[in-house]
Amino acid sequence: MLILSGRQRTVSGGPAIGERLAAEAGLEGLGPLSVAEGHEPPRIVERAGESVIEAILSFETEKGVGLGLVRLRYPADMPRAWTLATTLEDLKGYEEARIFEEKDDPAFNPKFHGPNWADKRAAERAYADRDPEVLIVGGGHAGLTAAARLARLDVDTLVVDRMKRVGDNWRLRYHGLRLHNYIHSNHLPYMRFPEGWPTYIPKDRIANWLESYVDAMDINFWTETSFEGAEWEEAAGCWTARLTLADGSERTMRPRHIVMATSVSGAPNVPKIPTLDRFKGPVLHSSQFTAGKDWKGKRVYIFGTGTSAHDIAQDLEGNDAEVTIIQRSPTLIVNIEPSAQLYDRIYWGEGPSREDRDLINLATPFPVVRIAHKIITDKVREIDKPLLDGLEKVGFRLDFGEGGTGWPLKYRTRGGGYYFNVGASDLMAAGRIGLIQYADIERFEAGGLRMADGGLREADLIVLATGYKGQDHMTRVLFGDAVADRVGKVWDIDPEIQELNNMWTPTPQPGLWYTGGSFAQGRIYSKYLARAIKAELAGLAPQRSG
């Protein structure tokens, strides 16, 4: 993770690891590794069915301070390394703790009538006489965690978002939305959620927390601001970025770096469904759907079988709508408790600090993740068997992920394709939410769906819970074909480097970065994204060995 190669990369196999480590250690001046003080001490644990000694390591290079994690197979006459991870903890001369301490205000200012904190913050946010070093596009949790990390490294950063209010990307979503995983894994950096908060956080509480986070972390944020695109100026080493502000005026900025934080699910994906244009009723994308109470007593059909489709169907059913889901492809269904949470057990209960748990999580390469998740998914299928059997009886087609590895890798490859059951699947198995297969629809007509058997299903509303277009799409729209072709794919696992494509790491396009994903991913990887940007600004980026 950045400290040796200047990027994220996983290498597999003893000879390949040795060759890569030797080359990069020589370039970066890798010092000796030792057990890290102040962290979880070495211990024997089980990972992916293996008994291992797991130890957190500390080391330095000429430019950086690193943390690592090694796993040794145990027991054995000669313990052998199974996995080794190295990460950039701090840049020498730009340590986060030291920068934070140096930026602290003096005990008091004798000039009582001079600018106070509020005056200074207002001036910082205005950007009246300067441009930011980093422009972050998108003010959700991914953009905010990156901004908070950069601010701690004294990098001048501005976040822009089209929404009217910070947090609206959560606040304005459908009425019953809440996070579908435990609070334990979702804390933001520097500010944990308060004690006593619900295990599954409601959307409005998330929205309000993000708003308070911006204030508490001194994040420069412009609402109602649209990023219209940018061009890279090679000679100047910066972007020419175009913004449309809340009052309709335009502003051109020249940041050194742009971070795209429009999430892995940015622009709504509205597929071309043959003959759907013949339907005369309203057709809404799930991002436009607000509340089931607006459709009481109506006949609603929902395209899609992911989380949004199920949540909207459950909302509609609870408001006495006649709702039917249209399935186009097999889908992974997992009960929210305990099954869906088993994949994040590293964050449960007493044990290591949250920072150490994040390192343990990060330090598990995808080949090992696949083994671990196959073991978990086999258990999950046993636990959830009554529900899964009930779904199959009503004709629902099930999927269990690539090689039976469950939902997390589906998220990392597709950004969806699963549902954490919070009741909609039970309603479907009981016949209270209808189900039809897309293959059984012959065509759409003005009043509804003409089925292959000749019957007409009348409809008042069709909802397209068909997901979102990825960051690749937004890159092409906002930066043009040349930049999009240079960057290539964003998200999904690159089989060569065994990491997500172009996420939180230098991309082939200088000055362009990407962040997104879950709350945990935002918290973990924003640390390395911020340090990589700081390293480039300070001229300390590691030499790239290929």
C-alpha positions as CSV (number, residue, x, y, z in Angstrom):
1,M,0.0,0.0,0.0
2,L,1.9,3.0,-1.5
3,I,5.0,2.9,0.8
4,L,7.2,0.8,-1.6
5,S,5.7,0.9,-5.0
6,G,3.8,4.2,-4.8
7,R,0.6,2.3,-5.5
8,Q,-1.6,-0.5,-4.4
9,R,-0.5,-3.9,-5.6
10,T,-0.7,-7.5,-4.5
11,V,1.9,-10.0,-5.6
12,S,1.4,-13.7,-5.1
13,G,4.0,-16.5,-4.9
14,G,7.3,-16.7,-3.1
15,P,9.6,-16.0,-6.0
16,A,7.5,-13.1,-7.4
17,I,7.2,-11.5,-3.9
18,G,10.9,-11.8,-3.3
19,E,11.8,-10.2,-6.6
20,R,9.3,-7.4,-6.2
21,L,10.2,-6.7,-2.5
22,A,14.0,-6.7,-3.3
23,A,13.6,-4.3,-6.2
24,E,11.3,-1.8,-4.3
25,A,13.3,-2.1,-1.0
26,G,16.4,-1.1,-2.9
27,L,14.7,1.9,-4.5
28,E,13.1,3.2,-1.3
29,G,15.7,2.3,1.3
30,L,13.6,-0.2,3.3
31,G,14.9,-0.5,6.8
32,P,14.5,-3.5,9.3
33,L,11.1,-4.7,10.3
34,S,10.2,-5.1,13.9
35,V,7.1,-5.9,16.0
36,A,5.2,-2.6,16.3
37,E,4.9,-1.0,19.7
38,G,1.6,0.3,20.9
39,H,-0.4,-2.0,18.6
40,E,-2.1,-5.4,19.1
41,P,0.7,-7.8,20.1
42,P,1.4,-10.9,18.0
43,R,-1.2,-13.6,18.5
44,I,-2.4,-16.9,17.2
45,V,-5.7,-16.5,15.2
46,E,-7.6,-18.3,12.5
47,R,-7.8,-16.7,9.1
48,A,-9.5,-18.3,6.2
49,G,-9.4,-21.7,7.9
50,E,-5.7,-21.5,8.7
51,S,-4.1,-21.2,12.1
52,V,-1.6,-18.4,11.9
53,I,0.7,-16.2,14.0
54,E,-0.5,-12.6,13.2
55,A,1.9,-9.7,14.0
56,I,1.8,-6.0,13.3
57,L,5.2,-4.7,12.2
58,S,6.8,-1.3,12.0
59,F,9.5,-0.1,9.6
60,E,10.8,2.9,7.8
61,T,12.0,3.8,4.3
62,E,14.0,6.9,3.4
63,K,10.8,8.9,2.9
64,G,8.1,7.1,5.0
65,V,7.1,5.5,8.2
66,G,5.4,2.2,7.6
67,L,3.1,-0.3,9.3
68,G,2.9,-3.9,8.2
69,L,1.2,-7.1,9.0
70,V,2.6,-10.6,8.6
71,R,0.9,-14.0,9.0
72,L,2.9,-17.1,9.7
73,R,1.4,-20.5,9.3
74,Y,1.2,-22.2,12.7
75,P,2.1,-24.8,14.0
76,A,5.0,-25.8,12.0
77,D,8.6,-26.9,12.6
78,M,9.7,-23.9,10.5
79,P,6.9,-21.2,10.5
80,R,6.5,-19.9,7.0
81,A,5.1,-16.5,5.9
82,W,1.6,-16.8,4.4
83,T,0.8,-13.1,3.8
84,L,2.8,-9.9,4.2
85,A,1.4,-6.4,3.9
86,T,3.2,-3.1,4.0
87,T,1.4,0.3,4.3
88,L,2.3,3.9,4.4
89,E,1.6,5.2,7.9
90,D,3.3,8.7,7.6
91,L,5.5,10.7,5.4
92,K,8.8,11.8,7.0
93,G,8.6,15.5,7.7
94,Y,4.9,15.6,7.1
95,E,3.7,13.4,10.0
96,E,0.0,13.9,10.6
97,A,0.3,14.3,14.4
98,R,3.1,16.9,14.0
99,I,1.2,18.9,11.4
100,F,-1.9,18.9,13.6
101,E,0.1,20.1,16.6
102,E,1.8,22.8,14.7
103,K,-1.5,24.2,13.3
104,D,-3.0,24.5,16.8
105,D,-3.8,28.1,17.7
106,P,-1.8,29.8,20.5
107,A,-3.3,29.9,24.0
108,F,-4.7,33.4,23.4
109,N,-4.4,36.2,20.8
110,P,-3.7,39.6,22.3
111,K,-5.5,41.2,19.3
112,F,-9.0,40.6,20.5
113,H,-10.5,42.5,17.6
114,G,-8.6,40.6,14.9
115,P,-10.0,37.7,12.9
116,N,-11.4,34.9,15.1
117,W,-11.9,31.3,14.3
118,A,-15.2,31.9,12.5
119,D,-13.7,34.8,10.4
120,K,-10.8,32.6,9.4
121,R,-13.1,29.7,8.4
122,A,-15.3,31.9,6.3
123,A,-12.2,33.2,4.5
124,E,-10.9,29.7,3.9
125,R,-14.2,28.5,2.5
126,A,-14.6,31.5,0.2
127,Y,-11.5,30.9,-2.0
128,A,-11.7,34.5,-3.0
129,D,-8.0,34.9,-3.8
130,R,-6.8,31.3,-4.3
131,D,-7.6,27.9,-5.7
132,P,-7.5,24.7,-3.8
133,E,-4.7,22.2,-4.2
134,V,-7.2,19.4,-4.3
135,L,-10.8,19.6,-5.6
136,I,-13.1,16.8,-4.5
137,V,-16.1,16.2,-6.6
138,G,-18.9,14.7,-4.5
139,G,-19.8,15.4,-0.9
140,G,-20.9,12.0,0.4
141,H,-19.1,10.0,3.0
142,A,-16.3,9.0,0.6
143,G,-15.5,12.6,-0.3
144,L,-15.7,13.8,3.2
145,T,-13.4,11.2,4.6
146,A,-10.8,12.1,1.9
147,A,-11.2,15.8,2.7
148,A,-10.8,15.2,6.5
149,R,-7.6,13.2,5.9
150,L,-6.2,15.8,3.5
151,A,-7.0,18.6,6.0
152,R,-5.0,16.8,8.7
153,L,-2.0,16.8,6.3
154,D,-2.5,20.6,5.7
155,V,-3.5,20.1,2.1
156,D,-5.8,22.9,0.9
157,T,-9.0,21.0,-0.2
158,L,-12.4,22.0,-1.4
159,V,-15.4,19.7,-1.7
160,V,-18.2,20.5,-4.2
161,D,-21.6,18.9,-4.5
162,R,-24.7,19.7,-6.4
163,M,-27.0,19.1,-3.4
164,K,-28.6,22.0,-1.6
165,R,-27.4,20.8,1.9
166,V,-24.6,18.6,3.1
167,G,-26.0,15.1,3.6
168,D,-28.8,15.4,1.1
169,N,-27.4,12.5,-0.9
170,W,-28.7,10.4,2.0
171,R,-31.4,12.6,3.3
172,L,-33.4,12.7,0.0
173,R,-33.4,8.9,-0.6
174,Y,-36.4,6.7,0.0
175,H,-38.2,7.0,3.3
176,G,-37.3,3.7,5.1
177,L,-33.6,3.6,4.1
178,R,-31.0,2.7,6.8
179,L,-27.5,1.1,6.7
180,H,-27.7,-2.6,6.3
181,N,-24.5,-3.4,8.3
182,Y,-23.5,-2.9,11.9
183,I,-22.5,0.5,13.2
184,H,-19.2,-1.0,14.4
185,S,-17.6,-1.0,10.9
186,N,-19.1,2.3,9.8
187,H,-17.4,5.0,11.9
188,L,-15.7,7.9,10.1
189,P,-12.1,8.8,10.8
190,Y,-11.4,11.0,13.8
191,M,-15.1,11.1,14.9
192,R,-16.8,7.9,16.0
193,F,-20.6,7.7,16.1
194,P,-21.9,8.4,19.6
195,E,-22.5,5.7,22.1
196,G,-26.1,4.6,22.1
197,W,-26.7,5.1,18.4
198,P,-28.8,2.3,16.7
199,T,-27.0,-0.7,15.3
200,Y,-28.4,0.1,11.8
201,I,-28.3,3.8,11.3
202,P,-31.3,5.6,9.6
203,K,-30.6,7.7,6.6
204,D,-31.5,11.0,8.1
205,R,-29.3,10.4,11.1
206,I,-26.4,9.7,8.7
207,A,-27.2,12.9,6.7
208,N,-27.2,15.0,9.8
209,W,-24.0,13.4,11.0
210,L,-22.2,14.2,7.7
211,E,-23.3,17.8,8.1
212,S,-21.9,18.0,11.6
213,Y,-18.8,16.2,10.4
214,V,-18.1,18.9,7.8
215,D,-18.3,21.6,10.5
216,A,-16.3,19.7,13.2
217,M,-13.5,18.7,10.8
218,D,-13.2,22.2,9.2
219,I,-14.0,20.8,5.7
220,N,-14.3,23.5,3.0
221,F,-17.6,22.6,1.2
222,W,-19.6,24.3,-1.5
223,T,-23.2,23.1,-1.9
224,E,-25.3,23.7,-5.0
225,T,-22.1,23.6,-7.1
226,S,-21.9,21.6,-10.2
227,F,-18.6,20.2,-11.6
228,E,-18.8,20.7,-15.3
229,G,-15.6,19.0,-16.3
230,A,-11.8,19.7,-16.5
231,E,-8.8,19.6,-18.8
232,W,-5.3,18.6,-17.8
233,E,-2.6,21.1,-18.5
234,E,0.6,19.0,-18.8
235,A,3.0,21.9,-18.8
236,A,1.5,23.5,-15.7
237,G,0.9,20.3,-13.9
238,C,-2.7,21.2,-12.9
239,W,-6.3,21.0,-14.1
240,T,-8.5,23.7,-15.5
241,A,-11.8,22.9,-13.8
242,R,-15.1,24.5,-14.5
243,L,-17.8,24.9,-11.8
244,T,-21.3,26.3,-11.9
245,L,-22.1,27.9,-8.5
246,A,-25.4,28.2,-6.6
247,D,-26.2,31.6,-8.0
248,G,-25.7,30.4,-11.6
249,S,-22.3,32.1,-12.0
250,E,-19.3,30.2,-13.2
251,R,-15.9,29.7,-11.6
252,T,-12.7,28.3,-13.1
253,M,-10.2,26.7,-10.7
254,R,-6.8,25.3,-11.3
255,P,-6.3,22.5,-8.7
256,R,-3.2,20.2,-8.8
257,H,-5.4,17.2,-8.1
258,I,-9.0,16.2,-8.6
259,V,-10.6,13.4,-6.5
260,M,-13.7,11.9,-8.0
261,A,-16.0,10.9,-5.1
262,T,-19.2,10.4,-7.0
263,S,-19.3,6.9,-5.5
264,V,-19.3,3.5,-7.3
265,S,-22.9,4.1,-8.1
266,G,-23.1,7.6,-9.6
267,A,-25.4,8.4,-12.5
268,P,-28.6,6.4,-12.5
269,N,-28.6,3.5,-15.0
270,V,-31.7,3.5,-17.1
271,P,-31.6,0.6,-19.4
272,K,-33.4,0.5,-22.8
273,I,-36.2,-2.1,-22.1
274,P,-37.9,-3.0,-25.3
275,T,-41.5,-1.6,-25.6
276,L,-41.4,0.1,-22.2
277,D,-42.0,3.4,-24.0
278,R,-45.5,2.1,-24.8
279,F,-46.5,2.2,-21.2
280,K,-48.4,5.4,-20.5
281,G,-48.0,5.5,-16.8
282,P,-45.1,7.0,-14.8
283,V,-41.7,5.3,-15.0
284,L,-39.3,6.2,-12.2
285,H,-35.7,5.2,-11.5
286,S,-35.3,4.1,-7.9
287,S,-33.3,7.3,-7.2
288,Q,-36.5,9.2,-7.9
289,F,-38.7,7.1,-5.7
290,T,-39.5,8.8,-2.3
291,A,-42.3,7.0,-0.3
292,G,-44.7,4.1,-0.6
293,K,-47.5,6.1,1.0
294,D,-47.8,8.0,-2.3
295,W,-48.9,4.8,-4.1
296,K,-51.4,3.4,-1.6
297,G,-53.8,0.9,-3.4
298,K,-51.9,1.2,-6.7
299,R,-50.4,-1.5,-8.8
300,V,-46.6,-1.2,-8.9
301,Y,-44.0,-3.2,-10.8
302,I,-40.3,-3.0,-9.9
303,F,-37.5,-4.0,-12.2
304,G,-34.6,-5.4,-10.3
305,T,-33.8,-7.6,-7.3
306,G,-31.1,-5.8,-5.5
307,T,-31.3,-3.8,-2.2
308,S,-33.2,-0.8,-3.6
309,A,-35.8,-3.0,-5.3
310,H,-36.5,-5.0,-2.2
311,D,-36.6,-2.0,0.1
312,I,-39.0,-0.1,-2.2
313,A,-41.2,-3.2,-2.5
314,Q,-41.3,-3.6,1.2
315,D,-42.2,0.1,1.7
316,L,-45.0,-0.2,-0.9
317,E,-46.4,-3.4,0.6
318,G,-46.5,-1.8,4.0
319,N,-48.5,1.0,2.4
320,D,-51.1,-1.3,0.9
321,A,-49.9,-1.1,-2.7
322,E,-50.1,-4.2,-4.9
323,V,-46.4,-4.6,-5.7
324,T,-44.6,-7.1,-7.9
325,I,-40.9,-7.5,-8.5
326,I,-39.6,-8.4,-12.0
327,Q,-36.5,-10.6,-11.9
328,R,-34.1,-10.5,-14.8
329,S,-31.1,-12.4,-13.4
330,P,-30.3,-14.6,-10.3
331,T,-29.7,-12.6,-7.1
332,L,-27.9,-13.3,-3.9
333,I,-30.2,-13.1,-0.8
334,V,-28.8,-13.2,2.7
335,N,-30.6,-12.6,6.0
336,I,-29.3,-9.3,7.6
337,E,-28.8,-11.1,10.9
338,P,-26.7,-12.9,11.6
339,S,-25.7,-14.0,8.1
340,A,-24.8,-10.7,6.3
341,Q,-22.8,-9.5,9.3
342,L,-20.6,-12.6,9.5
343,Y,-18.2,-11.2,6.9
344,D,-17.3,-8.3,9.1
345,R,-16.7,-10.2,12.3
346,I,-13.3,-8.5,12.6
347,Y,-15.1,-5.5,14.0
348,W,-17.1,-7.3,16.6
349,G,-16.5,-7.4,20.4
350,E,-13.5,-6.7,22.5
351,G,-10.1,-6.8,21.0
352,P,-7.7,-4.7,18.9
353,S,-8.2,-1.0,18.4
354,R,-10.3,0.1,15.4
355,E,-7.1,1.2,13.6
356,D,-5.5,-2.2,14.1
357,R,-8.7,-3.9,12.9
358,D,-8.7,-1.7,9.8
359,L,-5.1,-2.8,9.2
360,I,-6.0,-6.5,9.7
361,N,-8.9,-6.1,7.2
362,L,-6.7,-4.2,4.7
363,A,-3.9,-6.8,5.0
364,T,-6.0,-9.7,3.7
365,P,-5.4,-10.1,0.0
366,F,-8.2,-11.0,-2.3
367,P,-7.0,-14.6,-2.9
368,V,-7.3,-15.2,0.8
369,V,-10.5,-13.2,1.1
370,R,-12.0,-15.6,-1.5
371,I,-11.1,-18.6,0.7
372,A,-12.5,-17.0,3.9
373,H,-15.7,-15.9,2.2
374,K,-16.4,-19.3,0.7
375,I,-16.2,-20.8,4.2
376,I,-18.5,-18.1,5.6
377,T,-20.9,-18.4,2.7
378,D,-21.2,-22.2,3.1
379,K,-22.3,-21.5,6.8
380,V,-24.6,-18.7,5.7
381,R,-26.4,-21.0,3.3
382,E,-27.1,-23.5,6.1
383,I,-28.3,-20.7,8.4
384,D,-30.6,-19.2,5.8
385,K,-31.9,-22.5,4.3
386,P,-35.5,-22.0,5.3
387,L,-35.7,-18.6,3.7
388,L,-33.9,-19.7,0.5
389,D,-36.1,-22.7,0.1
390,G,-39.2,-20.5,0.5
391,L,-37.9,-18.2,-2.2
392,E,-37.1,-21.0,-4.6
393,K,-40.7,-22.3,-4.1
394,V,-42.1,-19.1,-5.5
395,G,-39.7,-19.1,-8.4
396,F,-37.0,-16.8,-7.2
397,R,-33.6,-17.6,-8.9
398,L,-30.7,-17.5,-6.4
399,D,-27.1,-16.8,-6.7
400,F,-24.3,-17.1,-4.2
401,G,-21.5,-15.1,-5.7
402,E,-18.4,-16.0,-7.7
403,G,-17.4,-19.5,-6.6
404,G,-19.8,-19.3,-3.7
405,T,-18.0,-16.4,-2.1
406,G,-21.0,-14.4,-1.0
407,W,-22.0,-10.7,-1.2
408,P,-18.7,-8.8,-0.4
409,L,-16.9,-9.8,-3.6
410,K,-20.1,-9.1,-5.6
411,Y,-19.9,-5.6,-4.2
412,R,-16.3,-5.2,-5.2
413,T,-16.8,-6.5,-8.7
414,R,-20.3,-5.3,-9.6
415,G,-21.3,-2.8,-6.9
416,G,-24.4,-4.7,-6.2
417,G,-26.4,-7.9,-7.2
418,Y,-27.5,-8.9,-3.7
419,Y,-30.0,-8.1,-1.0
420,F,-29.7,-8.1,2.8
421,N,-33.1,-9.4,3.8
422,V,-34.8,-7.1,6.3
423,G,-38.3,-8.6,5.6
424,A,-39.0,-8.2,1.8
425,S,-37.8,-11.8,1.1
426,D,-40.1,-13.1,3.7
427,L,-43.0,-11.2,2.2
428,M,-42.1,-12.6,-1.2
429,A,-41.9,-16.1,0.1
430,A,-45.4,-15.6,1.7
431,G,-46.8,-14.2,-1.5
432,R,-47.4,-10.7,-0.2
433,I,-44.8,-9.3,-2.7
434,G,-45.4,-10.7,-6.1
435,L,-42.7,-12.1,-8.4
436,I,-42.5,-12.6,-12.2
437,Q,-39.6,-13.4,-14.4
438,Y,-38.7,-10.9,-17.2
439,A,-38.6,-13.7,-19.7
440,D,-42.4,-14.2,-19.1
441,I,-43.2,-10.7,-20.3
442,E,-44.1,-10.5,-24.0
443,R,-44.3,-6.7,-24.2
444,F,-45.4,-3.5,-22.5
445,E,-48.6,-1.8,-23.4
446,A,-50.3,1.5,-22.5
447,G,-52.0,0.0,-19.4
448,G,-49.4,-2.5,-18.2
449,L,-47.6,-5.7,-19.0
450,R,-48.7,-8.3,-21.6
451,M,-47.5,-11.7,-20.5
452,A,-46.3,-14.5,-22.7
453,D,-49.5,-16.5,-21.8
454,G,-51.6,-13.7,-23.2
455,G,-52.8,-12.2,-19.9
456,L,-52.6,-8.5,-19.1
457,R,-51.2,-7.2,-15.9
458,E,-52.4,-3.7,-15.3
459,A,-49.9,-1.2,-13.8
460,D,-50.1,2.3,-12.3
461,L,-46.3,2.7,-11.8
462,I,-43.1,1.1,-13.0
463,V,-39.9,1.5,-10.9
464,L,-36.5,0.9,-12.4
465,A,-34.3,-0.3,-9.6
466,T,-31.6,-1.0,-12.1
467,G,-28.6,0.5,-10.4
468,Y,-26.2,3.2,-11.4
469,K,-23.5,3.8,-13.9
470,G,-19.9,3.5,-12.5
471,Q,-17.1,6.0,-12.3
472,D,-15.9,5.0,-15.8
473,H,-19.0,6.6,-17.2
474,M,-18.5,9.9,-15.3
475,T,-14.9,10.1,-16.3
476,R,-15.8,10.0,-20.0
477,V,-18.6,12.6,-19.5
478,L,-16.5,15.0,-17.5
479,F,-13.0,14.6,-18.7
480,G,-13.4,13.3,-22.3
481,D,-12.5,10.2,-24.2
482,A,-8.7,10.6,-24.0
483,V,-8.6,10.8,-20.2
484,A,-11.2,8.0,-19.9
485,D,-9.2,5.7,-22.2
486,R,-6.0,6.5,-20.4
487,V,-7.5,5.7,-17.0
488,G,-9.3,2.6,-18.0
489,K,-11.7,0.7,-15.8
490,V,-12.6,2.0,-12.3
491,W,-13.7,-0.4,-9.6
492,D,-13.8,-4.2,-10.1
493,I,-10.8,-6.4,-9.3
494,D,-7.8,-6.1,-11.7
495,P,-6.5,-9.7,-12.0
496,E,-2.9,-8.5,-12.6
497,I,-2.5,-6.3,-9.5
498,Q,-5.2,-8.1,-7.5
499,E,-6.7,-4.9,-6.3
500,L,-9.6,-2.7,-7.3
501,N,-9.0,-0.8,-10.5
502,N,-7.7,2.8,-9.9
503,M,-9.3,3.2,-6.5
504,W,-7.4,5.3,-3.8
505,T,-4.2,5.0,-5.8
506,P,-2.3,7.0,-8.5
507,T,-4.0,6.4,-11.8
508,P,-2.5,6.5,-15.3
509,Q,-3.8,10.1,-15.6
510,P,-1.7,12.5,-13.4
511,G,-3.6,14.4,-10.9
512,L,-6.8,12.3,-11.1
513,W,-7.9,10.1,-8.2
514,Y,-11.0,8.1,-7.2
515,T,-12.7,7.2,-3.9
516,G,-15.9,5.5,-3.1
517,G,-17.4,2.4,-1.6
518,S,-18.7,1.7,1.9
519,F,-18.2,3.7,5.1
520,A,-15.4,1.3,6.1
521,Q,-13.7,1.5,2.8
522,G,-13.9,5.3,2.9
523,R,-12.3,5.4,6.4
524,I,-9.6,2.9,5.6
525,Y,-8.4,3.9,2.2
526,S,-8.8,7.7,2.5
527,K,-5.8,7.5,4.8
528,Y,-3.6,6.2,1.9
529,L,-5.2,8.3,-0.7
530,A,-4.4,11.5,1.3
531,R,-0.8,10.4,2.0
532,A,-0.3,9.6,-1.7
533,I,-1.5,13.1,-2.7
534,K,0.6,14.7,0.0
535,A,3.6,12.8,-1.2
536,E,3.2,14.1,-4.7
537,L,2.7,17.6,-3.6
538,A,5.8,17.4,-1.4
539,G,7.9,15.7,-4.1
540,L,8.2,12.5,-2.0
541,A,6.2,10.0,-4.1
542,P,8.1,6.7,-4.3
543,Q,9.7,5.8,-7.5
544,R,7.6,3.4,-9.5
545,S,9.2,0.2,-10.3
546,G,6.5,-1.0,-12.7
